[in-house]
């Protein structure tokens, strides 16, 4: 006689197997790869170029005493030149000395600045660079007779604070220039009390 399992028990086993199949482990989702944002490319801002229009004189210029720059001495006897000599004093050309790196602006740029001209005109000053040649070249004596003459060039030193701004930067410097440049000739026998400062300085070059 064959034994047969009760039908109810068989159905229960089938149900358990079916449930195990439904609740088994599932595949985990693939990890999401982070996509990095490319770094922003910094755009280089153009360098600020200072302009001559932005050059400024700060405050009032300082003007020194008259300086004799060059002198030429000539001694005549009966209208004939018998002796001559020439001397050069220390004379620095006009320049702007910048306290930082040079913004590539110099005296000629400042001379074109309307603001600088207004400041100088207000004080009665003009930027005049002395002639670098011999003062004798610009003067002549029609009838020298028997006398000694000093031909000279002179000027007054002028210094002023200078500034120029560009963007967030500011450059500062000092202008070294000349004003009141003159040329002349003086007879060594002339009374110094009747002469301007430049001619009195020239008399010091007369031979003893």
TAPESUL-V570558 format. One record per residue. N is the residue number from 1. PSI is psi in degrees with one decimal (NA if undefined). Layout:
# TAPESUL-V570558
n=N psi=PSI
n=N psi=PSI
This chain:
# TAPESUL-V570558
n=1 psi=124.0
n=2 psi=141.1
n=3 psi=139.6
n=4 psi=130.4
n=5 psi=145.9
n=6 psi=140.6
n=7 psi=-36.6
n=8 psi=-41.9
n=9 psi=-39.6
n=10 psi=-43.8
n=11 psi=-31.9
n=12 psi=-41.8
n=13 psi=-41.9
n=14 psi=-39.2
n=15 psi=-41.2
n=16 psi=-43.1
n=17 psi=-39.0
n=18 psi=-37.2
n=19 psi=-38.7
n=20 psi=-36.6
n=21 psi=-32.4
n=22 psi=-29.5
n=23 psi=14.3
n=24 psi=170.6
n=25 psi=139.7
n=26 psi=158.8
n=27 psi=131.0
n=28 psi=144.8
n=29 psi=142.9
n=30 psi=135.9
n=31 psi=142.4
n=32 psi=124.8
n=33 psi=127.5
n=34 psi=131.4
n=35 psi=111.8
n=36 psi=146.6
n=37 psi=126.0
n=38 psi=138.2
n=39 psi=142.8
n=40 psi=137.3
n=41 psi=118.7
n=42 psi=127.3
n=43 psi=123.6
n=44 psi=121.7
n=45 psi=140.6
n=46 psi=143.8
n=47 psi=141.6
n=48 psi=127.7
n=49 psi=114.7
n=50 psi=144.8
n=51 psi=147.7
n=52 psi=-28.1
n=53 psi=-19.7
n=54 psi=0.0
n=55 psi=137.2
n=56 psi=142.0
n=57 psi=131.7
n=58 psi=120.4
n=59 psi=-163.5
n=60 psi=143.6
n=61 psi=153.0
n=62 psi=129.1
n=63 psi=127.2
n=64 psi=-173.3
n=65 psi=159.2
n=66 psi=137.3
n=67 psi=132.5
n=68 psi=121.8
n=69 psi=-45.2
n=70 psi=151.8
n=71 psi=143.0
n=72 psi=124.5
n=73 psi=132.2
n=74 psi=132.1
n=75 psi=129.6
n=76 psi=147.6
n=77 psi=120.0
n=78 psi=41.7
n=79 psi=-1.0
n=80 psi=134.8
n=81 psi=123.4
n=82 psi=-16.7
n=83 psi=142.1
n=84 psi=151.6
n=85 psi=158.9
n=86 psi=146.6
n=87 psi=150.0
n=88 psi=127.0
n=89 psi=169.5
n=90 psi=122.5
n=91 psi=113.6
n=92 psi=138.2
n=93 psi=156.9
n=94 psi=140.3
n=95 psi=158.4
n=96 psi=122.7
n=97 psi=110.3
n=98 psi=141.9
n=99 psi=-15.9
n=100 psi=-158.7
n=101 psi=149.6
n=102 psi=121.3
n=103 psi=11.7
n=104 psi=37.8
n=105 psi=131.2
n=106 psi=-164.8
n=107 psi=-43.3
n=108 psi=-30.5
n=109 psi=-39.6
n=110 psi=-37.9
n=111 psi=-22.4
n=112 psi=-3.7
n=113 psi=123.8
n=114 psi=-37.4
n=115 psi=-41.3
n=116 psi=-42.8
n=117 psi=-39.1
n=118 psi=-41.6
n=119 psi=-43.7
n=120 psi=-42.2
n=121 psi=-34.5
n=122 psi=-35.5
n=123 psi=-1.4
n=124 psi=22.0
n=125 psi=151.4
n=126 psi=142.8
n=127 psi=108.7
n=128 psi=111.3
n=129 psi=129.4
n=130 psi=151.2
n=131 psi=132.6
n=132 psi=-4.5
n=133 psi=-178.4
n=134 psi=135.5
n=135 psi=-21.4
n=136 psi=-26.8
n=137 psi=-26.4
n=138 psi=-0.1
n=139 psi=156.0
n=140 psi=155.7
n=141 psi=117.7
n=142 psi=-46.8
n=143 psi=83.4
n=144 psi=-24.8
n=145 psi=-135.8
n=146 psi=93.2
n=147 psi=167.5
n=148 psi=131.3
n=149 psi=148.7
n=150 psi=117.4
n=151 psi=134.0
n=152 psi=159.7
n=153 psi=141.4
n=154 psi=162.3
n=155 psi=170.7
n=156 psi=131.1
n=157 psi=139.9
n=158 psi=130.9
n=159 psi=147.0
n=160 psi=148.5
n=161 psi=137.7
n=162 psi=143.8
n=163 psi=151.6
n=164 psi=134.7
n=165 psi=146.7
n=166 psi=114.8
n=167 psi=-128.1
n=168 psi=1.8
n=169 psi=150.1
n=170 psi=129.5
n=171 psi=143.5
n=172 psi=149.6
n=173 psi=-179.5
n=174 psi=127.7
n=175 psi=129.0
n=176 psi=116.7
n=177 psi=-173.6
n=178 psi=152.0
n=179 psi=156.3
n=180 psi=35.1
n=181 psi=133.3
n=182 psi=157.1
n=183 psi=146.9
n=184 psi=-178.0
n=185 psi=141.4
n=186 psi=139.4
n=187 psi=131.7
n=188 psi=-14.2
n=189 psi=6.2
n=190 psi=147.2
n=191 psi=118.6
n=192 psi=-23.9
n=193 psi=-19.7
n=194 psi=5.0
n=195 psi=153.8
n=196 psi=170.8
n=197 psi=-43.0
n=198 psi=-42.7
n=199 psi=-34.8
n=200 psi=-38.9
n=201 psi=-37.2
n=202 psi=-32.9
n=203 psi=-25.7
n=204 psi=-15.4
n=205 psi=-1.9
n=206 psi=140.3
n=207 psi=147.6
n=208 psi=NA
